């Protein structure tokens, strides 16, 4: 009996110990500050439903630091998140030793844009996004500009000149809201740069991209592109262009102080917060002399799971529930105003710019995102500075073309 008396307390202790596991906790670090509030609200709901604490860290926007830099700091500190976002192949290469193979996950069957490398799936597409040049349709109507004609450089030049001549009567401070400060360089060295890479080309065509990566520059295409950059900079509010942050740039358009905005449909939450009720949509970029008929659409980023995480099952469930629960669907489409990347989700975002992206995509009039085939270091350290110098007037267009040419030639292996 004495053995039984000893054994029972030990057994009870083991049972209690097994039941008292440390509470699970996962951290998600992402690069879309505009969805920060909605994502944190959903994470709180999911945490309570699953008894797993979720911490959301959002980097970017007006924070003055990008996600890549923050992740490097996290890694150095031994504090990498369980889930984090990557933009594409170059980001994957940097973190490939930490990314978990997600091949076989249920959600893969319901998306056409998972992030794959060598046939294996590593990234969960966050959404589908797009951009052209956003326009205030009400202002264009008052100015007598038909947005359907805005499809090449000459058309935009004429429209900008016309609107600029009467901007005071239209209540405008500038024709276009554009940012080119170093802190906002993703607008230029990522989004605007992609006009050079893919405008007017069949979806998936990387011919220009591959040539530039090999140091071969199409002088005519680059010259026409430089005209487009110069035009945007000329008709932008100089304060917003050279020193403005995300809120200043987007706010100028939302408040009706700019007729055009160089951003994508991810600003829909900002438009809603600002109660911007005017009609808005996207027109193609005017980076070429020839007419182009499409905007840039793709998955903007992908969630990857840290394969060294101690909470991989919980991290996987968090992602899966985004796709297959009503709460997850509502968060993505209704609260975060994102275009879902999953065909099983029937909800549609209410934002006007997201509806415009969907319309262009439904018509098959879309161009690829090719900027992320260039390293983050090249875009951040080399291209960003060139755009910034052009915006501030430190260099002219001829020098911009020269510096861009030399930058690409330096990539030649």
C-alpha positions, -999 to +999 in steps of 0.1 A: +000+000+000+028+024+007+039+021-029+005+031-040+005+060-016+037+072-031+027+066-067-006+084-066+008+118-057+035+114-084+009+105-110-013+135-100+017+158-102+025+145-137-012+150-148-013+185-133+021+193-149+008+181-183-023+202-181-004+233-170+016+238-202+031+272-207+006+294-227+013+295-264+023+328-280+030+337-316+043+369-331+035+382-366+057+409-381+044+426-413+049+456-435+014+471-441+008+497-414-025+506-430-040+473-418-024+474-384-055+483-364-077+457-382-051+430-379-046+436-342-083+435-337-086+402-355-056+388-337-073+396-304-105+378-315-085+348-327-064+347-295-094+345-273-110+318-295-079+297-296-063+304-262-031+315-280-017+350-275-009+368-308+014+398-310+013+419-342+042+441-351+037+465-381+067+482-398+068+507-426+047+537-437+058+567-417+078+548-392+111+556-411+122+519-411+114+491-435+106+455-426+138+441-440+159+463-418+138+455-388+140+418-394+178+420-396+178+437-362+154+410-348+177+383-361+208+400-345+189+402-312+178+365-314+142+377-315+128+366-349+090+365-352+071+332-357+054+346-389+069+374-410+063+389-444+085+388-475+080+406-508+094+381-532+124+361-544+152+384-531+136+385-497+133+348-497+169+343-506+179+364-476+157+343-452+156+309-469+174+292-440+145+302-417+115+297-439+093+266-434+082+245-463+044+249-464+037+225-492+006+205-485-012+232-466-050+233-473-051+269-485-027+263-514-055+247-534-076+279-531-050+305-544-033+310-577-005+331-563+013+312-536+050+319-532+069+290-547+106+281-551+116+250-570+081+236-569+077+240-531+054+265-514+070+288-488+047+318-488+010+326-479-002+354-502-015+382-480-038+397-506-040+408-542-030+445-547-026+468-576-017+503-586-018+527-615-021+564-610-051+570-587-073+599-598-101+620-583-128+615-609-148+645-597-119+669-601-111+655-635-147+660-646-146+696-635-113+701-653-127+686-685-102+657-685-114+622-695-096+596-674-100+570-702-076+590-723-048+588-697-027+560-711+006+575-723+030+603-716+015+629-739-020+625-726-008+629-690+014+659-699-016+677-715-039+667-685-014+679-659-009+712-677-046+718-680-054+710-644-024+730-631-036+761-649-069+760-630-058+743-598-067+772-575-103+772-587-104+734-582-092+738-546-059+719-554-025+725-538-009+702-565-018+682-595-003+649-581+006+637-547+040+620-550+066+611-524+103+607-530+120+612-497+145+585-485+120+574-459+093+570-485+116+556-512+095+525-517+072+547-537+099+554-562+125+526-561+098+499-559+064+510-573+074+537-598+105+517-608+082+489-619+069+511-647+103+508-663+103+471-658+069+459-669+046+486-684+032+475-717+046+440-715+026+407-714+020+395-678+050+376-666+073+390-692+107+396-675+126+406-706+134+441-696+140+430-660+165+403-671+183+427-694+188+453-667+199+426-642+225+416-669+236+452-673+219+458-706+199+491-709+173+500-735+182+537-738+149+546-755+127+529-729+148+545-701+146+579-717+108+577-720+105+565-684+127+595-672+102+618-689+074+602-668+094+606-636+102+642-644+065+649-651+053+635-618+080+654-599+072+687-617+036+687-608+039+674-573+038+695-541+075+700-534+071+697-496+053+663-499+076+652-527+109+658-508+100+656-471+065+643-468+056+611-450+029+585-459+002+604-441+010+637-458+011+621-493-021+601-490-038+628-470-034+654-497-054+632-521-079+621-495-087+657-486-091+668-523-059+688-524-044+667-552-060+653-583-038+622-586-021+599-561+009+576-567-002+548-544-022+516-547-055+502-534-039+496-500-049+532-493-086+524-492-086+522-454-070+557-454-097+569-477-124+555-454-108+570-423-107+604-440-143+600-452-133+607-488-165+603-507-154+615-542-153+590-571-118+575-576-102+548-597-069+539-614-055+549-648-024+533-664+010+548-658+022+572-685+058+560-686+059+553-723+052+573-755+030+545-768-004+539-752-006+512-725-038+497-712-033+481-678-022+486-642+003+466-620-014+438-601+000+409-580+003+395-545+022+422-526+037+401-499+037+367-484+036+354-448+063+328-441+067+308-410+099+307-391+110+271-391+127+275-358+095+287-342+084+267-311+048+273-321+046+261-357+012+243-354-003+275-339+013+297-367-001+274-394-036+275-378-035+313-377-029+314-414-054+287-423-081+304-402-077+336-422-089+317-453-115+293-438-133+311-410-159+338-412-139+359-388-108+356-409-126+364-441-143+394-425-110+407-413-093+405-447-121+419-468-144+440-447-121+454-420-087+455-438-104+463-471-081+439-490-087+420-522-086+383-511-061+360-528-083+330-522-111+318-546-132+303-518-138+338-502-169+353-517-167+387-499-156+417-520-139+449-506-160+481-505-130+504-513-133+522-546-096+516-555-098+479-547-129+477-570-109+494-597-081+469-593-106+440-596-121+456-627-087+459-644-079+423-634-112+409-645-106+425-679-072+409-681-055+443-683-027+439-659+011+440-658+035+422-636+054+433-605+091+428-613+108+451-589+115+424-564+138+406-587+163+433-578+179+430-544+167+451-515+202+466-511+203+477-548+168+493-546+174+509-512+210+520-514+214+528-551+180+535-567+165+554-538+192+580-537+190+586-575+153+592-574+157+615-543+184+636-560+162+640-590+132+650-569+152+676-549+167+691-580+202+680-571+204+664-606+186+670-639+170+645-661+201+638-682+220+630-650+192+609-638+194+588-670+231+586-667+231+575-631+204+549-637+223+535-667+255+532-647+235+516-618+222+489-641+255+484-658+271+478-624+249+447-621+266+430-649+282+398-636 
